[in-house]
């Protein structure tokens, strides 16, 4: 029997907040990680659902749930989880904020998944702290709570007993991190295997953020130049060539880019190259070793460096996660699933050289 690395004689109490309009998936993450019985461990968490308001709770998907516990139980919690919230513009009840503040002052840890960060921010628990949330809400969070240091890329943040995670599934990453702290890496790895997940994901949420529409803004004086570069992105584009195509000086071109695009011509070009490379990786039809050439990076090393800097993960990881399988891989999978294919005669497809 596996023993937790730091099991406490008293089982740690995890409380998940339930509210009307409950985010079902985020709540399910808390249940799966902390409420599911795990007989393989000698000690595990106690779990309770705590209603933030009276009455049955309606959850997304046409589900209604009820719970016996109310906010009073937070006084005994070791960890409190806020699984999303009704919306960034929806006020948070003061009773919930007060209960969270009191529990935190007592020493409890407080965690949010996705939009649940707005509950922690409303309670004042993020003032002066670093935090994150789903990429759709990072700008809103930063504008509404200027005292919070918002990190838009990471999957989760831990700051002085306050934990915040990015979009919904990042709650799994955060939960595994907490389990790792409480019971050790072996326990976290065991839970991850049961979930069919990696124990730790690399990269942040930047890799999942939709790329900006690659068209110049209406009326932009740079539109013709940008379209010309995109059509020949594999060619060399020094600032002097850009200026010649735009029939202006390099200094004037730099000023126009700053005014209309908000960056320098060369930085814009780097982002365009990475965007083009990402499209090729997602499509899956071009060999990974050729993407750097088609994207105009000049070398495989430059491609790896710039792609990881912009997207947060190496090209090979990006293709594995977001790319579609190549035709050869699909054909191999179909061949291996054929009744005439036997394990003794069928071999796995060759792996692509990692960039």
N, C-alpha and C positions, 0 to 999 in steps of 0.2 A: 504494500500500500504506500502510495506517495505521500510524503509529509510536506506540508507547506513550510517554506523557509522561515517564515516569521509568524507562525500561527499564534493567535492570542487565545488564552484560556476562555475568554468571553467572546462569543461570536460577534463579529462586527455587524451592526445594523445598518442596512442600506434602505433609504426611503426614496421612492420615486413619486414625484408630484403629479397628480392627475387633475385635470381642469376641463371645463366644458370646451369642446372643440379640440380635444386631445390629439396630438400627432401620433397616430397608431404605430408607425414604424419605429420612431424614436423611443416610444414607450416599450415596444417589443424588444429593442436592443437592451434596455435596462433589465427587463425580465429575463431574457436569455442569458445575459452575463452573470447576473447576481442572484436571481431567484431560482434558477434551475438546479435541482438537487444534483450534487456531484459526489457520489459515494466513493469515488476513487481517492478523495482527500479525507483526512481525519477531521478536518475542521473547514468550515466554509461559512459564508455570510448568512445572516438572517435578512429577510426582505419583507418590506411592507409597502403597500400602495397608500398614499396619503392624499386625501381630497383637499384641494385648495379652496373649495367652495361647497356649500351644501347641495344635496340632491344628486340624482343619478348623473353620471358624466357621459356626454355624447362624444364619441370618438369618430375620426374620419373612417369612412367605409361603412357607415350605417350601424356601428357598434355602440351599444350602451353598456357601461360598467358602473359598478358601485363598490364602495370600500368602507370598511368599518372605522378606519383610522382618520383622524383629522390632523390639523397642523400642530396640535399639542405633542404628537409623537416625535416631532423634530427635535425636541429637547433631549431625546435619547439617541439620536442618530449619529453614526460615525461618518456616513457619507450621504449627502442629499443630491439627487439627480433631478434636474429640470429638463424633461424630454421635449424640447421645442416649446413654442408659444403660439398663441392665436394669431399673432401678427406684430410686425414692428411698430405699427401705429396703434395697437390695442393697449390701453392702460393696464398696468399690473395692480391688482388689489393691494392696498396698504397692509392688510392683515398678512398676506403672503410675504411681502417685503420685510415686515417686522419680524416674522417668525424665522426667516432666513438669516437676518442680521443677528438675532439672538442666538441662533444655533452656531453661527460662525464665531461669534464672540466667545462662546462656550468651548470652542475647539473643533467643531465639526468641519469636515471638508464639504465643499459645495461644487457641483459640476453641472454644466449645461451641454446639451446637444443641439447643434444647429441654432435655430432662432431662440432657443431658451436663454441665450446670452442676454437678451433684452430684459429678462426677468432679473438676472444678476446685476445688470447695469442699473436698472430702476431701483434696486435695493441698495445701491451704493457700494456693492462688494467689489466692483472693478475699478474704482477710482485710484488712479496712480499705478494701475497694473497693466500688464500686457495681456491681450486676449485675442481670440479669433472667432469667426463664425462663417457660415456659408458665404461663398464669394459673391452671391447676389446681395448680401446684406452688409458687407464690410464698409462700404461708403456711407450707408445710412447710420451704422453704428458709430463710425468716426465723427460724423457731423452732429449727431444727436448727443453724444457723450464725449466731448473733447478731452476730458481727463483720462480717457482710456487709450492706451497705446495699442492700436489695432494692427495685428499682423495678418495680412490678407492671404498669405501663401501656405502657412503650416497646417497640418492636419489637426493638431491640438496644442494647447498651451497650459502649462502649470505655473501658477504664480501665487505663492504664499497660501496654500490650501484652497485655492480657487482654480478650478479646471474648466476650460472651454474647448469645444471641438468645432471643427468646420462642418460642412454639410453632413446630412443624415448619417451616411455609412461611416463617417469619421468618428462617430460615437463608439463604434466597435474598437477603433484604434485607441481611443481614450480609455475605454473600459479595460482593455488588455493592459494598458500602461498602469492603471490603478491596481489591477490584480497582481501585476508584476511587483509593484511596490509593497503590497500587503502580504503576498504569499510566495514571491520569488519567481524567477524566470521560468523554472520548470513547470510551475502551475499555469502560468500564462501561456506557455507553449502548448500545454495539454488542452487548455480551453480553446486555443486557436485551431488546433488540429480537429477538435470536435466540430468547430464552426466551418471547417474547410477554408481557413484563412491563413495568410502568413502571420507569424507572431508579431512582426513589425514591417510596415510598409515603408519603402523609401520614397523620397520626394514629398512635395506638398500638394495643395489643391490647385496650384497654378496650372498643372498639366491638364486639368479638367475644365478650365475656364474657356468658354468659346472665344475664338480669336476675333478681333474686330473685323468688321466688313472691310475688305481691302479696296474700297473705292474712295476716291477723294471726295471731300465735301462739295456739295453743289456750289458752283461759282468759284471754286478754288483755281487760282492761276497756276497751280502746280499739277493739275490733273493730267495734262498731256505728257509732261515729263514722267510722272509716276506710272502712267500706262505704258510708256515706252520702256521703262526699266523693268516693269513686271513682265513684259513680253520678251525680254532678253535678260532674265535674272541670272542666267548662267555666265554672263559676260562680266568683264571687269568694269566697275563703275567708280572710278575715283571722282573726287569732288570737281575736278577740272572738266571732266567729260560731262558730268551733270550740268554744270554751268553752261557749257557750249551748247548742249541740246536745248536748254532753257533760254539761250541767247541773252545771258546776263553774266555778271561777275560772280565769283565764288562767294564774296562777302554778301552781295545782295541775295543770292540764293539761300545762304545760311539764315539771313534775316527772315526771308519769306517762309522758310520751313519752320522757324521758331514761332512765327505769328500764326500760321495756318495749321501746322501739325503738332506743334508743341515740343519738338525735338530737333536734333541736327539731321542733315541729310544722310550721313553715314549711319547714325543710329537707326533711322527709319529703314535704311537698306538692310541692316542686320535683322531687324524684326521681320521684314518682308521675306528675307531668305529663310529664316526659321519657320515662318508661316507656310512657305512653299514646301519646305522639307516635311513639316508635320502632315500636310495633305498627302504627300507621297507615301509617308509611313503608314498613314491610315488606310490608304488605298491598297497597299500590300502588293502591288504588281511590279514594282521595281526593286531590284536587289538592294539590300541595305548598303552595300559597299559602293553603289553608284549614286546614292542620294546626294552626297556632298558635292559631286561634280555637277549634277543637274541643278542644284540649288546655288551654285556659284560660290561655294565657300573657299575654293582654292586648294584645300587639303582636308583629309579625313580628320586630322587633329583639330583644325579650326572648327570643322563641323561639330565634332563632339563637344568642344568647349563652349561654343556659342549656343548650341541647342540646349545643353544642360543649364547654362546660365539663364536662359530665357524661360525654359519650360519646367525646370526643376528636377528633371530626370534625364538619364542618358537616352540616346535615340533607340537603343535596343529595348529598353524597358518601355518606352512610349509605344513602340510597335506591338509589344507583347500585350499591353493593356488595352490600347485603343485601336489598333490596326485590324483590318480584316485579314483572314487567312489567305495566303497566296493560292493560285489555281493548282499549283503542284501539291501543296499541302492538302487541299480539298480532295484532289484526285487520290492521293495516298490514303486519306482517311476513308474514302469510299471503297478503295481496293481492300483495305484491311477489314472493313465491315462486311465484305462479300462472303458468302458461304464457302467459296472456294479458297479463301485465304485462311491459312493455318498459322498458329504462333511459331511453328518451326520453320516456316518458309517466308513469313512476312517480316520485314525489318522496318523500324521507324524511319521517317523521313530525315534526311540529312539536316543538321542544324546550320543556321546562318552564322557566319562569322560575326562575333559581337564587336560592335563599334563602341 
